[in-house]
């Protein structure tokens, strides 16, 4: 009976974390590429998931703090829900207002733009490692949209995928063999450590600053929409803080900043290709049949 209780508890927590991660992935996807808007029922489930995680994390405030960390008690899921239920036209306008029409130099949503070394080979190796994680779990990138493997939304979506797999495993009746669980846990911890956690909090803080400035410059209803974007970045930082602690990743004191080079007219040809470590790739996961 005790094992069953623990299994159920673990499963509920994992499903809650996966729900939040899935919402974060959608929240940081270009609104022009979102699959759908959040429904009222989904919003209710998301609030419940956030409340559960906040309760679990309530005793972690102030512990092992890393740069960019934000205790979950200091963030809210409501801006995420507001942002994901914003009508497409209003969301697209706010997105372009904050990000601009090209890659923002202050808050690029791509991991490799934060690498301290801008050498193309070094960046390609990092991109190849990200793609290898995806392929290891039988994931392809859907052809309906295009973006790079290292986009923040895609990396978060991969974390959500691993959390869902772990939750399903906890609920299954085939837990005698723990190999599957060990592989998923190891992949989650490695991916968070090697990829998402070292740069995404900096991205979120930078984006929050850009959104706050954009909101202050507006006097119409779009100010509220852009404000929801800013609140969403705080929720992302809080979720990342919680995931870092659960994964046992040591807090980082590393100071980073985006290393985006100004665009050049002859760079366009470098942004497309068919290899695994290309600069760009389609961005929607689709499991292999």
VOGUDREN-604062 format. One record per residue (C-alpha): residue in one letter; residue number from 1; x, y, z. Coordinates in nm, 2 decimals. Layout:
N
+--------+-----+--------+--------+--------+
| residu | num |      x |      y |      z |
+--------+-----+--------+--------+--------+
|      A | NUM |      X |      Y |      Z |
...
+--------+-----+--------+--------+--------+
***
This chain:
289
+--------+-----+--------+--------+--------+
| residu | num |      x |      y |      z |
+--------+-----+--------+--------+--------+
|      X |   1 |   0.00 |   0.00 |   0.00 |
|      X |   2 |   0.28 |   0.24 |   0.08 |
|      X |   3 |   0.44 |   0.18 |  -0.26 |
|      X |   4 |   0.11 |   0.25 |  -0.43 |
|      X |   5 |   0.08 |   0.58 |  -0.24 |
|      X |   6 |   0.43 |   0.69 |  -0.34 |
|      X |   7 |   0.37 |   0.59 |  -0.70 |
|      X |   8 |   0.05 |   0.80 |  -0.72 |
|      X |   9 |   0.21 |   1.10 |  -0.55 |
|      X |  10 |   0.51 |   1.09 |  -0.79 |
|      X |  11 |   0.28 |   1.05 |  -1.09 |
|      X |  12 |   0.06 |   1.35 |  -0.98 |
|      X |  13 |   0.37 |   1.57 |  -0.93 |
|      X |  14 |   0.52 |   1.47 |  -1.26 |
|      X |  15 |   0.20 |   1.53 |  -1.45 |
|      X |  16 |   0.18 |   1.88 |  -1.28 |
|      X |  17 |   0.53 |   1.96 |  -1.38 |
|      X |  18 |   0.47 |   1.83 |  -1.74 |
|      X |  19 |   0.16 |   2.05 |  -1.76 |
|      X |  20 |   0.35 |   2.36 |  -1.66 |
|      X |  21 |   0.63 |   2.28 |  -1.90 |
|      X |  22 |   0.39 |   2.23 |  -2.19 |
|      X |  23 |   0.23 |   2.56 |  -2.12 |
|      X |  24 |   0.57 |   2.73 |  -2.10 |
|      X |  25 |   0.66 |   2.58 |  -2.44 |
|      X |  26 |   0.35 |   2.72 |  -2.59 |
|      X |  27 |   0.40 |   3.06 |  -2.42 |
|      X |  28 |   0.74 |   3.11 |  -2.57 |
|      X |  29 |   0.64 |   2.99 |  -2.92 |
|      X |  30 |   0.58 |   3.27 |  -3.18 |
|      X |  31 |   0.20 |   3.33 |  -3.16 |
|      X |  32 |   0.19 |   3.29 |  -3.54 |
|      X |  33 |   0.30 |   2.93 |  -3.50 |
|      X |  34 |   0.09 |   2.82 |  -3.20 |
|      X |  35 |  -0.13 |   2.52 |  -3.25 |
|      X |  36 |  -0.42 |   2.65 |  -3.05 |
|      X |  37 |  -0.53 |   2.88 |  -2.77 |
|      X |  38 |  -0.56 |   2.77 |  -2.41 |
|      X |  39 |  -0.91 |   2.66 |  -2.31 |
|      X |  40 |  -1.09 |   2.75 |  -1.99 |
|      X |  41 |  -1.06 |   2.39 |  -1.87 |
|      X |  42 |  -0.69 |   2.38 |  -1.95 |
|      X |  43 |  -0.64 |   2.70 |  -1.76 |
|      X |  44 |  -0.81 |   2.55 |  -1.45 |
|      X |  45 |  -0.58 |   2.25 |  -1.47 |
|      X |  46 |  -0.28 |   2.47 |  -1.51 |
|      X |  47 |  -0.37 |   2.67 |  -1.19 |
|      X |  48 |  -0.41 |   2.35 |  -1.00 |
|      X |  49 |  -0.07 |   2.22 |  -1.12 |
|      X |  50 |   0.10 |   2.55 |  -1.03 |
|      X |  51 |  -0.06 |   2.54 |  -0.68 |
|      X |  52 |   0.07 |   2.19 |  -0.63 |
|      X |  53 |   0.42 |   2.27 |  -0.73 |
|      X |  54 |   0.42 |   2.59 |  -0.53 |
|      X |  55 |   0.31 |   2.39 |  -0.22 |
|      X |  56 |   0.59 |   2.14 |  -0.27 |
|      X |  57 |   0.85 |   2.41 |  -0.33 |
|      X |  58 |   0.73 |   2.63 |  -0.04 |
|      X |  59 |   1.02 |   2.52 |   0.18 |
|      X |  60 |   1.28 |   2.58 |  -0.08 |
|      X |  61 |   1.27 |   2.96 |  -0.09 |
|      X |  62 |   1.62 |   3.10 |  -0.04 |
|      X |  63 |   1.80 |   2.77 |  -0.08 |
|      X |  64 |   2.09 |   2.72 |  -0.32 |
|      X |  65 |   2.00 |   3.03 |  -0.52 |
|      X |  66 |   2.16 |   3.06 |  -0.87 |
|      X |  67 |   2.18 |   3.37 |  -1.09 |
|      X |  68 |   1.84 |   3.43 |  -1.25 |
|      X |  69 |   1.66 |   3.21 |  -1.00 |
|      X |  70 |   1.31 |   3.32 |  -0.88 |
|      X |  71 |   1.13 |   3.14 |  -0.60 |
|      X |  72 |   0.80 |   3.01 |  -0.72 |
|      X |  73 |   0.62 |   3.20 |  -0.45 |
|      X |  74 |   0.73 |   3.53 |  -0.62 |
|      X |  75 |   0.57 |   3.43 |  -0.96 |
|      X |  76 |   0.22 |   3.36 |  -1.08 |
|      X |  77 |   0.07 |   3.14 |  -1.34 |
|      X |  78 |  -0.21 |   3.39 |  -1.43 |
|      X |  79 |   0.00 |   3.59 |  -1.67 |
|      X |  80 |   0.08 |   3.27 |  -1.86 |
|      X |  81 |  -0.29 |   3.18 |  -1.88 |
|      X |  82 |  -0.37 |   3.54 |  -1.99 |
|      X |  83 |  -0.10 |   3.53 |  -2.26 |
|      X |  84 |  -0.21 |   3.19 |  -2.39 |
|      X |  85 |  -0.57 |   3.30 |  -2.41 |
|      X |  86 |  -0.50 |   3.63 |  -2.58 |
|      X |  87 |  -0.66 |   3.66 |  -2.93 |
|      X |  88 |  -0.41 |   3.58 |  -3.21 |
|      X |  89 |  -0.39 |   3.93 |  -3.36 |
|      X |  90 |  -0.33 |   4.10 |  -3.03 |
|      X |  91 |  -0.07 |   3.84 |  -2.93 |
|      X |  92 |   0.11 |   3.87 |  -3.26 |
|      X |  93 |   0.12 |   4.25 |  -3.22 |
|      X |  94 |   0.26 |   4.23 |  -2.87 |
|      X |  95 |   0.52 |   3.97 |  -2.98 |
|      X |  96 |   0.65 |   4.18 |  -3.26 |
|      X |  97 |   0.65 |   4.49 |  -3.04 |
|      X |  98 |   0.88 |   4.32 |  -2.79 |
|      X |  99 |   1.09 |   4.09 |  -3.01 |
|      X | 100 |   1.10 |   4.31 |  -3.32 |
|      X | 101 |   1.10 |   4.17 |  -3.68 |
|      X | 102 |   1.44 |   4.01 |  -3.66 |
|      X | 103 |   1.63 |   3.83 |  -3.39 |
|      X | 104 |   1.65 |   4.06 |  -3.08 |
|      X | 105 |   2.01 |   4.12 |  -2.98 |
|      X | 106 |   1.92 |   4.17 |  -2.61 |
|      X | 107 |   1.71 |   3.86 |  -2.56 |
|      X | 108 |   1.75 |   3.60 |  -2.84 |
|      X | 109 |   1.54 |   3.29 |  -2.77 |
|      X | 110 |   1.82 |   3.06 |  -2.89 |
|      X | 111 |   2.07 |   2.88 |  -2.66 |
|      X | 112 |   2.37 |   2.90 |  -2.89 |
|      X | 113 |   2.35 |   3.28 |  -2.91 |
|      X | 114 |   2.46 |   3.28 |  -2.54 |
|      X | 115 |   2.77 |   3.07 |  -2.59 |
|      X | 116 |   3.09 |   3.26 |  -2.49 |
|      X | 117 |   3.27 |   3.14 |  -2.80 |
|      X | 118 |   3.11 |   3.24 |  -3.14 |
|      X | 119 |   3.32 |   2.99 |  -3.34 |
|      X | 120 |   3.08 |   2.82 |  -3.59 |
|      X | 121 |   3.21 |   2.47 |  -3.53 |
|      X | 122 |   3.16 |   2.51 |  -3.15 |
|      X | 123 |   2.81 |   2.63 |  -3.20 |
|      X | 124 |   2.74 |   2.34 |  -3.45 |
|      X | 125 |   2.86 |   2.09 |  -3.20 |
|      X | 126 |   2.62 |   2.23 |  -2.93 |
|      X | 127 |   2.34 |   2.22 |  -3.18 |
|      X | 128 |   2.43 |   1.86 |  -3.27 |
|      X | 129 |   2.42 |   1.76 |  -2.91 |
|      X | 130 |   2.07 |   1.91 |  -2.87 |
|      X | 131 |   1.95 |   1.72 |  -3.18 |
|      X | 132 |   2.10 |   1.40 |  -3.04 |
|      X | 133 |   1.89 |   1.42 |  -2.73 |
|      X | 134 |   1.58 |   1.45 |  -2.95 |
|      X | 135 |   1.67 |   1.16 |  -3.17 |
|      X | 136 |   1.76 |   0.94 |  -2.88 |
|      X | 137 |   1.39 |   0.94 |  -2.78 |
|      X | 138 |   1.26 |   0.88 |  -3.13 |
|      X | 139 |   1.16 |   1.24 |  -3.19 |
|      X | 140 |   1.15 |   1.41 |  -3.52 |
|      X | 141 |   1.09 |   1.78 |  -3.58 |
|      X | 142 |   0.76 |   1.83 |  -3.75 |
|      X | 143 |   0.75 |   2.00 |  -4.09 |
|      X | 144 |   0.46 |   2.24 |  -4.03 |
|      X | 145 |   0.69 |   2.51 |  -3.88 |
|      X | 146 |   1.05 |   2.60 |  -3.90 |
|      X | 147 |   1.29 |   2.70 |  -3.62 |
|      X | 148 |   1.62 |   2.61 |  -3.48 |
|      X | 149 |   1.68 |   2.31 |  -3.25 |
|      X | 150 |   1.80 |   2.54 |  -2.97 |
|      X | 151 |   1.49 |   2.76 |  -2.95 |
|      X | 152 |   1.37 |   2.80 |  -2.59 |
|      X | 153 |   1.02 |   2.67 |  -2.67 |
|      X | 154 |   1.15 |   2.35 |  -2.83 |
|      X | 155 |   1.39 |   2.28 |  -2.55 |
|      X | 156 |   1.11 |   2.33 |  -2.29 |
|      X | 157 |   0.89 |   2.11 |  -2.50 |
|      X | 158 |   1.15 |   1.83 |  -2.48 |
|      X | 159 |   1.16 |   1.86 |  -2.10 |
|      X | 160 |   0.78 |   1.84 |  -2.09 |
|      X | 161 |   0.80 |   1.52 |  -2.31 |
|      X | 162 |   1.04 |   1.36 |  -2.07 |
|      X | 163 |   0.82 |   1.45 |  -1.77 |
|      X | 164 |   0.52 |   1.30 |  -1.94 |
|      X | 165 |   0.71 |   0.98 |  -2.01 |
|      X | 166 |   0.82 |   0.95 |  -1.65 |
|      X | 167 |   0.46 |   1.01 |  -1.53 |
|      X | 168 |   0.33 |   0.74 |  -1.76 |
|      X | 169 |   0.60 |   0.50 |  -1.64 |
|      X | 170 |   0.50 |   0.57 |  -1.28 |
|      X | 171 |   0.14 |   0.48 |  -1.37 |
|      X | 172 |   0.22 |   0.16 |  -1.55 |
|      X | 173 |   0.22 |  -0.19 |  -1.42 |
|      X | 174 |   0.56 |  -0.27 |  -1.56 |
|      X | 175 |   0.79 |  -0.10 |  -1.31 |
|      X | 176 |   0.99 |  -0.41 |  -1.22 |
|      X | 177 |   1.25 |  -0.31 |  -1.48 |
|      X | 178 |   1.37 |   0.04 |  -1.38 |
|      X | 179 |   1.59 |   0.08 |  -1.69 |
|      X | 180 |   1.34 |   0.30 |  -1.87 |
|      X | 181 |   1.30 |   0.53 |  -1.56 |
|      X | 182 |   1.67 |   0.56 |  -1.52 |
|      X | 183 |   1.73 |   0.65 |  -1.88 |
|      X | 184 |   1.45 |   0.92 |  -1.87 |
|      X | 185 |   1.58 |   1.07 |  -1.54 |
|      X | 186 |   1.94 |   1.07 |  -1.66 |
|      X | 187 |   1.84 |   1.24 |  -1.99 |
|      X | 188 |   1.62 |   1.50 |  -1.80 |
|      X | 189 |   1.90 |   1.59 |  -1.56 |
|      X | 190 |   2.17 |   1.60 |  -1.84 |
|      X | 191 |   1.95 |   1.81 |  -2.07 |
|      X | 192 |   1.86 |   2.06 |  -1.80 |
|      X | 193 |   2.22 |   2.09 |  -1.69 |
|      X | 194 |   2.39 |   2.10 |  -2.04 |
|      X | 195 |   2.13 |   2.30 |  -2.22 |
|      X | 196 |   1.82 |   2.47 |  -2.08 |
|      X | 197 |   1.93 |   2.58 |  -1.73 |
|      X | 198 |   2.25 |   2.76 |  -1.80 |
|      X | 199 |   2.10 |   3.02 |  -2.03 |
|      X | 200 |   1.72 |   3.03 |  -2.02 |
|      X | 201 |   1.70 |   3.23 |  -1.69 |
|      X | 202 |   1.92 |   3.50 |  -1.84 |
|      X | 203 |   1.70 |   3.50 |  -2.15 |
|      X | 204 |   1.39 |   3.53 |  -1.94 |
|      X | 205 |   1.53 |   3.82 |  -1.73 |
|      X | 206 |   1.63 |   4.01 |  -2.04 |
|      X | 207 |   1.30 |   3.95 |  -2.21 |
|      X | 208 |   1.11 |   4.07 |  -1.90 |
|      X | 209 |   1.31 |   4.40 |  -1.92 |
|      X | 210 |   1.23 |   4.44 |  -2.29 |
|      X | 211 |   0.86 |   4.37 |  -2.22 |
|      X | 212 |   0.84 |   4.61 |  -1.93 |
|      X | 213 |   0.99 |   4.89 |  -2.14 |
|      X | 214 |   0.75 |   4.81 |  -2.43 |
|      X | 215 |   0.45 |   4.81 |  -2.19 |
|      X | 216 |   0.54 |   5.14 |  -2.04 |
|      X | 217 |   0.55 |   5.30 |  -2.39 |
|      X | 218 |   0.20 |   5.19 |  -2.47 |
|      X | 219 |  -0.12 |   5.36 |  -2.35 |
|      X | 220 |  -0.38 |   5.13 |  -2.52 |
|      X | 221 |  -0.50 |   4.78 |  -2.43 |
|      X | 222 |  -0.19 |   4.63 |  -2.57 |
|      X | 223 |  -0.01 |   4.74 |  -2.26 |
|      X | 224 |  -0.20 |   4.47 |  -2.07 |
|      X | 225 |  -0.11 |   4.20 |  -2.32 |
|      X | 226 |   0.26 |   4.30 |  -2.32 |
|      X | 227 |   0.24 |   4.30 |  -1.94 |
|      X | 228 |   0.12 |   3.94 |  -1.95 |
|      X | 229 |   0.43 |   3.86 |  -2.16 |
|      X | 230 |   0.65 |   4.01 |  -1.88 |
|      X | 231 |   0.47 |   3.81 |  -1.62 |
|      X | 232 |   0.51 |   3.49 |  -1.82 |
|      X | 233 |   0.89 |   3.54 |  -1.81 |
|      X | 234 |   0.88 |   3.55 |  -1.43 |
|      X | 235 |   0.68 |   3.23 |  -1.43 |
|      X | 236 |   0.94 |   3.07 |  -1.66 |
|      X | 237 |   1.22 |   3.16 |  -1.42 |
|      X | 238 |   1.03 |   3.02 |  -1.12 |
|      X | 239 |   0.96 |   2.70 |  -1.31 |
|      X | 240 |   1.32 |   2.66 |  -1.41 |
|      X | 241 |   1.43 |   2.72 |  -1.05 |
|      X | 242 |   1.20 |   2.44 |  -0.93 |
|      X | 243 |   1.32 |   2.20 |  -1.20 |
|      X | 244 |   1.68 |   2.28 |  -1.13 |
|      X | 245 |   1.63 |   2.18 |  -0.76 |
|      X | 246 |   1.44 |   1.86 |  -0.85 |
|      X | 247 |   1.71 |   1.76 |  -1.10 |
|      X | 248 |   1.98 |   1.82 |  -0.84 |
|      X | 249 |   2.17 |   2.07 |  -1.06 |
|      X | 250 |   2.41 |   2.29 |  -0.87 |
|      X | 251 |   2.33 |   2.66 |  -0.87 |
|      X | 252 |   2.54 |   2.85 |  -1.12 |
|      X | 253 |   2.72 |   3.18 |  -1.06 |
|      X | 254 |   2.82 |   3.21 |  -1.42 |
|      X | 255 |   2.74 |   3.55 |  -1.57 |
|      X | 256 |   2.64 |   3.52 |  -1.93 |
|      X | 257 |   2.50 |   3.75 |  -2.20 |
|      X | 258 |   2.38 |   3.70 |  -2.56 |
|      X | 259 |   2.65 |   3.71 |  -2.82 |
|      X | 260 |   2.44 |   3.79 |  -3.12 |
|      X | 261 |   2.63 |   3.92 |  -3.42 |
|      X | 262 |   2.46 |   4.19 |  -3.64 |
|      X | 263 |   2.30 |   4.03 |  -3.94 |
|      X | 264 |   2.48 |   4.04 |  -4.27 |
|      X | 265 |   2.34 |   4.03 |  -4.62 |
|      X | 266 |   2.53 |   3.71 |  -4.71 |
|      X | 267 |   2.43 |   3.52 |  -4.39 |
|      X | 268 |   2.10 |   3.39 |  -4.51 |
|      X | 269 |   2.24 |   3.09 |  -4.69 |
|      X | 270 |   2.40 |   2.97 |  -4.36 |
|      X | 271 |   2.07 |   2.95 |  -4.19 |
|      X | 272 |   1.92 |   2.65 |  -4.37 |
|      X | 273 |   2.04 |   2.30 |  -4.44 |
|      X | 274 |   1.96 |   1.93 |  -4.40 |
|      X | 275 |   2.23 |   1.82 |  -4.15 |
|      X | 276 |   2.16 |   1.75 |  -3.78 |
|      X | 277 |   2.38 |   2.04 |  -3.66 |
|      X | 278 |   2.24 |   2.30 |  -3.90 |
|      X | 279 |   2.17 |   2.66 |  -3.79 |
|      X | 280 |   1.80 |   2.61 |  -3.83 |
|      X | 281 |   1.55 |   2.33 |  -3.83 |
|      X | 282 |   1.17 |   2.27 |  -3.81 |
|      X | 283 |   1.04 |   2.32 |  -3.45 |
|      X | 284 |   0.75 |   2.09 |  -3.38 |
|      X | 285 |   0.81 |   1.75 |  -3.22 |
|      X | 286 |   0.65 |   1.45 |  -3.39 |
|      X | 287 |   0.72 |   1.10 |  -3.25 |
|      X | 288 |   0.84 |   0.84 |  -3.50 |
|      X | 289 |   0.59 |   0.59 |  -3.59 |
+--------+-----+--------+--------+--------+
***
